[in-house]
């Protein structure tokens, strides 16, 4: 069982920045694929960014160049640095962990990001 706790959400103006953090309870954190998803009101949950145990990274097209995912295995933590935020980035952001893509998925409870003037 892996527990994930997100933090760092909030209200930010367009063009601003936020850094999300997700702390995992597992001692095997370094083996997990870690990812950030988001779900905007009335929309399906979508993958924002992922980073695997080898440091390979993927981004959803709309955030590429603005968001940066990183991990700090010594702290069991994954981060999402979000720059140049847009109103369309408004969503609940969820942390996700899995040993591999077909394995059980673990989810955090989410943190709300609101981009508005």
C-alpha positions as a Markdown table, in Angstrom:
| # | Residue | x | y | z |
|---|---|---|---|---|
| 1 | Unk | 0.0 | 0.0 | 0.0 |
| 2 | Unk | 1.3 | 3.4 | -1.0 |
| 3 | Unk | -0.1 | 6.6 | 0.4 |
| 4 | Unk | 0.4 | 9.8 | -1.6 |
| 5 | Unk | 0.0 | 13.3 | -0.1 |
| 6 | Unk | 0.0 | 16.3 | -2.4 |
| 7 | Unk | 0.6 | 19.9 | -1.4 |
| 8 | Unk | 1.3 | 23.3 | -3.0 |
| 9 | Unk | -2.0 | 24.1 | -4.8 |
| 10 | Unk | -3.7 | 27.5 | -4.5 |
| 11 | Unk | -4.8 | 30.6 | -6.4 |
| 12 | Unk | -2.4 | 32.2 | -8.8 |
| 13 | Unk | -2.7 | 34.9 | -11.4 |
| 14 | Unk | -2.2 | 34.1 | -15.1 |
| 15 | Unk | 1.5 | 34.0 | -15.9 |
| 16 | Unk | 2.4 | 33.0 | -12.3 |
| 17 | Unk | 4.0 | 29.9 | -11.0 |
| 18 | Unk | 3.3 | 27.2 | -8.4 |
| 19 | Unk | 5.3 | 24.1 | -7.3 |
| 20 | Unk | 3.3 | 21.0 | -6.3 |
| 21 | Unk | 4.8 | 18.4 | -4.1 |
| 22 | Unk | 3.8 | 14.8 | -3.5 |
| 23 | Unk | 5.2 | 12.7 | -0.7 |
| 24 | Unk | 4.9 | 8.9 | -0.9 |
| 25 | Unk | 4.9 | 6.5 | 2.0 |
| 26 | Unk | 6.6 | 3.6 | 0.3 |
| 27 | Unk | 10.2 | 2.7 | 1.0 |
| 28 | Unk | 10.3 | 1.5 | -2.6 |
| 29 | Unk | 9.6 | 4.9 | -4.0 |
| 30 | Unk | 12.6 | 4.9 | -6.3 |
| 31 | Unk | 11.2 | 2.0 | -8.2 |
| 32 | Unk | 7.9 | 3.6 | -9.0 |
| 33 | Unk | 6.7 | 5.5 | -12.1 |
| 34 | Unk | 5.5 | 8.8 | -10.7 |
| 35 | Unk | 3.0 | 11.0 | -12.5 |
| 36 | Unk | 0.8 | 14.1 | -12.2 |
| 37 | Unk | -2.7 | 14.0 | -13.5 |
| 38 | Unk | -5.3 | 16.8 | -13.5 |
| 39 | Unk | -9.1 | 17.0 | -13.8 |
| 40 | Unk | -10.8 | 20.2 | -14.7 |
| 41 | Unk | -14.5 | 20.7 | -13.9 |
| 42 | Unk | -16.6 | 18.7 | -16.4 |
| 43 | Unk | -13.6 | 17.1 | -18.0 |
| 44 | Unk | -11.9 | 13.7 | -17.8 |
| 45 | Unk | -8.8 | 13.2 | -15.8 |
| 46 | Unk | -5.7 | 13.6 | -18.0 |
| 47 | Unk | -2.0 | 12.8 | -17.7 |
| 48 | Unk | 0.1 | 16.0 | -17.2 |
| 49 | Unk | 3.6 | 14.6 | -16.8 |
| 50 | Unk | 5.4 | 11.4 | -15.7 |
| 51 | Unk | 8.8 | 10.3 | -14.6 |
| 52 | Unk | 10.0 | 6.8 | -14.3 |
| 53 | Unk | 12.6 | 5.1 | -12.1 |
| 54 | Unk | 15.3 | 5.9 | -14.7 |
| 55 | Unk | 14.4 | 9.5 | -15.0 |
| 56 | Unk | 12.7 | 9.3 | -18.3 |
| 57 | Unk | 10.1 | 12.1 | -18.6 |
| 58 | Unk | 7.0 | 12.7 | -20.7 |
| 59 | Unk | 4.7 | 15.7 | -20.8 |
| 60 | Unk | 1.2 | 16.4 | -22.2 |
| 61 | Unk | 1.6 | 18.7 | -25.2 |
| 62 | Unk | -0.1 | 21.7 | -23.7 |
| 63 | Unk | 2.3 | 21.9 | -20.7 |
| 64 | Unk | 5.5 | 21.1 | -22.5 |
| 65 | Unk | 8.0 | 23.9 | -22.0 |
| 66 | Unk | 6.0 | 25.4 | -19.1 |
| 67 | Unk | 5.9 | 22.5 | -16.5 |
| 68 | Unk | 8.8 | 20.5 | -15.1 |
| 69 | Unk | 8.4 | 17.2 | -13.3 |
| 70 | Unk | 11.2 | 16.0 | -11.0 |
| 71 | Unk | 11.8 | 13.5 | -8.3 |
| 72 | Unk | 13.9 | 13.3 | -5.1 |
| 73 | Unk | 14.1 | 9.7 | -4.2 |
| 74 | Unk | 15.9 | 10.4 | -0.9 |
| 75 | Unk | 12.8 | 12.3 | 0.2 |
| 76 | Unk | 10.2 | 10.0 | -1.4 |
| 77 | Unk | 9.0 | 13.1 | -3.2 |
| 78 | Unk | 7.9 | 14.1 | -6.7 |
| 79 | Unk | 7.5 | 17.7 | -7.8 |
| 80 | Unk | 5.7 | 19.6 | -10.5 |
| 81 | Unk | 7.0 | 23.1 | -11.2 |
| 82 | Unk | 4.4 | 25.0 | -13.1 |
| 83 | Unk | 5.3 | 28.2 | -14.8 |
| 84 | Unk | 3.5 | 30.6 | -17.1 |
| 85 | Unk | 0.2 | 29.3 | -15.8 |
| 86 | Unk | -3.0 | 29.8 | -17.8 |
| 87 | Unk | -6.6 | 29.8 | -16.8 |
| 88 | Unk | -7.0 | 26.5 | -18.7 |
| 89 | Unk | -4.5 | 25.0 | -16.2 |
| 90 | Unk | -7.2 | 25.3 | -13.5 |
| 91 | Unk | -7.9 | 21.8 | -12.2 |
| 92 | Unk | -7.5 | 19.4 | -9.3 |
| 93 | Unk | -4.0 | 17.9 | -9.6 |
| 94 | Unk | -3.5 | 14.3 | -8.5 |
| 95 | Unk | -0.3 | 12.5 | -7.8 |
| 96 | Unk | -0.1 | 8.9 | -9.2 |
| 97 | Unk | 2.3 | 6.0 | -8.5 |
| 98 | Unk | 2.7 | 2.6 | -10.2 |
| 99 | Unk | 5.4 | 0.0 | -10.4 |
| 100 | Unk | 4.6 | -0.3 | -14.1 |
| 101 | Unk | 1.8 | 0.9 | -16.4 |
| 102 | Unk | -0.3 | -2.3 | -16.1 |
| 103 | Unk | 0.1 | -2.5 | -12.3 |
| 104 | Unk | -2.2 | -1.2 | -9.6 |
| 105 | Unk | -2.4 | 2.6 | -9.6 |
| 106 | Unk | -2.1 | 4.6 | -6.4 |
| 107 | Unk | -3.6 | 8.0 | -6.1 |
| 108 | Unk | -3.4 | 11.0 | -3.8 |
| 109 | Unk | -6.5 | 13.0 | -2.8 |
| 110 | Unk | -5.5 | 15.9 | -5.1 |
| 111 | Unk | -4.7 | 19.6 | -4.7 |
| 112 | Unk | -6.7 | 22.4 | -6.3 |
| 113 | Unk | -4.9 | 24.8 | -8.6 |
| 114 | Unk | -6.9 | 27.9 | -9.7 |
| 115 | Unk | -5.5 | 30.3 | -12.2 |
| 116 | Unk | -7.5 | 33.5 | -12.3 |
| 117 | Unk | -7.1 | 37.2 | -12.1 |
